């Protein structure tokens, strides 16, 4: 009797939900709303549209894999951060927060699951970018007399692309946590950096320090796939990333930990 009792499995009541399951739930929630679903559709359509426009209007000597990939990067860069914002703000705007944090009271684990979901979406977006760029390059060589070469500067261009897409969607997630309102977070995400860029562009005395203060300026060398960043440029990118992504992420996380969850 005692031997049988000692071999019985331990009770698992109250065990935490696996993080992988939480991440899958967050991925599903990203397309459960009409806004999220249409954003995914828009990312796919606009990425393909950018490739088609470049295919028909660019000079034949520019039709290569390297340039097609660069063109496809732009529409994704605008829309991925919005997905990151909605990933957070939907908990309040769609009133799902009460269920989410009741099923998983540890808000830190929910945030980690959301970060994992955001990174996976960014990876999928980069994969889409590479696929449609390949299709554009093949079409350009076949129908538009394009040069059709496949040089992509090894891992550097791919690495820069991943940095840009990851930073964009994580910054959106950070702004969403900080403001917890879709409209406010989206407007802030686009308007504040534009204001900084205009200010640095108009005030000559500030142009020298712009790469240390403005994330967009610091990220500009990442779009030049054929040039390796210098140590100074990496330092500028690190400082601005910490200011524009790291700091909002920390402050937003603290606010989310303390936010009151309401059902209505």
N, C-alpha and C positions, 0 to 999 in steps of 0.2 A: 504493500500500500504506500509506504513511504518512498520506495523507489519510483513508483508510478508518479507520485506527486512531484518528486524532484525533477522528473524529466518533462514536466508540462511546460509549454512555452510561456514566457513572461507576457503579462498583459500589455497591450499597446495602446490602451485608451489614453487619449490626450497627447499622442505623439504628434509632432509638428508636421504640417503638410510638406511634402518634399518640394524643394526649391524648383526643381525641373517642372513639377506640375503647376506651381504658381506661375512660372514663366509661360507655360503653354496657355494658361487661362488668360494671362495678360495679352498674349499674341492674338487670341481669339477675340478679346474685347476690343482690340484695335480696329477690327472690321465689323463689329456688331452694330455700330452706329452708322447712320447714313453719311455723316461727315467723314468718318474714318474710311468707310468703304469707297466713297468717291475720291478721297485723297489718294488711296492706292491706285484707283483707276486713272486719276489725273497724272500720277507719277509715271505710270506705264505709257499713257498716251502722249504726254509731252516729251518724254524721253525719245520715243519713236518719231514724233513730229520734228524734233530738233535734228535728228539724223536725216530725215527725208529732206528738210529744207537745206541742210548743208550739202546733201548729195546733189541737189539740182542747181544750187546757186553759188557754190564755191568753185574756184578755178580747179581744173583737173590735177594740177601739180600739188594741190593741197589735200586731195582725196586719199588719205592713208589712215591706217588704224589709229595712230597716235592722235591725229586731229579729230577723228570721229569720237574717240573716247572723251576728249576734252570738251567737245560740243555737248555731249550727252550729260556731262557733269553739272551743267548750269541749272536746268530745270529741277533736277533732284535736290540741288543745294538750296533751292527756295522752298521746296515742299516738305522735305524730311523733318526740318525743325518743327513744322506745324503738327506733324504726327507725334513728335515728342511732347509738345504742349498738350495736345488732346489726350495723350496717354495718362496724364495726371489730372487735368481739369475735368475730364469726363466723370471722375468720381464725385465731383460736386455738381457739375452742370447736369449730368444725367441721373443724379441721386443714387449712384451705385455704391458710394463709399460706405454706407451703413452695412450693406451685405459683405463687401470686400473685407472690411476691418473687423467684422463680427466673426467671419470664418477664419481669418488670420489676424488675431489681435496684435501680433508683433509687426508694427508698421515698417520697421527696418527691413524685414524680410520681403514685404510687399514692394518696397522701393527697389530692393536688389532684383526682384523678379522683373520689375518694369525696366530697369537698366539692361538686364539680359535680353528682354524682348526688343528693346530699342536697338541694341547692338546687332541682333539677328536680322532685324528689318534693314538696317544699314548695310549689312553684308549682302542681303538679297538684292538691295538696290544696286550695289556695285556689280554683282553678278549680272543683273539685267543690263547695266551699262556696258559691260564687256561684250555681252552677247549681241546687243543691237549694234554696237560699234563694229563688230565683226561682220554682221549682215550688211551694214552700210559700206564697209570697205570692199566686200565682195561685189556689191551692186555697183559701186563706183568704178571698179576695175573692169566690170563686164559691160556696163552701159554708158559710162561717162568718160571713158578713156583715162581714168584715174591711175595714179602710179601703183596703188594697191600694196605697198610694202607693209609689213607687219611689225616693224620695230616699235617697241613700247618701253625702251630704256630699262629693260630688266625689271627688277623689283622696285626701283625708285618711284616710277610713275604710279604703280599700284599702291605702294605705301603712302604716297602723298594723297591719292584718291581716298584711301581708307581713313586717313587722318581727317580730311575735310568732311567726309560723310559722318564719321563717328562724332566729331566735335559739333557738327550742326545739330544732329538729333539729340545729343546729350545736353547741349545748351538749351534747346527747346524744352526738354524735360525739366531742366533746372529753373527756367523762367516760369514754367507751369506750376512747380512746387512753390516758388516764391510768391506768386500772385494768386494762384488758385482760381483764376477766372480766364476763360478762353480768350475773350475779346481783349482784355487788358494785356494778357501775356503775348498775344500775337502782335498787337500794336506796339508794345514795348520792344519786342524782339526786332521788329523792322525799323521803327522810327528812331530809337536811341542810337543804334550804330550809324544810321544815315546822318543823324545830326552830328555825331562825332566826326564822321568822314568829311562832311561839309565844312565843319569848323577847322579841321586840320588842313583842308585844301585851301581855305581862304586866308588863314592867318599864317603868313610865311614863317614867323618865329616858332610856330609849333610843329612845322613839318619835320624837323629833325627828331623830335621825340614821338611822333605819331606811331612808328612801329613798336614803341614800348608801351603805348597806351591804347591803341585801337586794334582790335582783333582782326578786322578786315584787312588793314594795312599789313599786319604781321603775317597773315595767311597768304597774301598775294604771291610771294615766291613759290608757294605750293602749286600754283596753277602753271608754273613754268616747268613742265615735266623734264625738260632737257637740261636743267641746271640743278646741281646739288646745293642745298642750303649751306651757308657758312655757319661757323660756330656762333657768330653774332646774331644771325637770323634765327637760329634755333633758340638762343637765349630770349630773343624778343617774342618768339612764338610761345615759349614757356611762360613768360611773365604775363602776356595778354590772355593766354588760355586760363591761367590761374585767376586772373581778375574777372574775366567775362564768363567763365564756365565754372571754375572751381568755387569761387566765392558765392555766386548765386545758388550753386548746388548745396553748399553747406548751410547757408541761411534758409533756403527753401526746405531742406530736410528738417531743420530745427522747427520751422513753422508747421510743417506737416505733422511732426510728432506731437505738437501741442494743439493742433486744430480740433475744434469741436465737430463731430460728425452728426449731421442732422438727416432726418428722413424726408423733410419737406421744408 
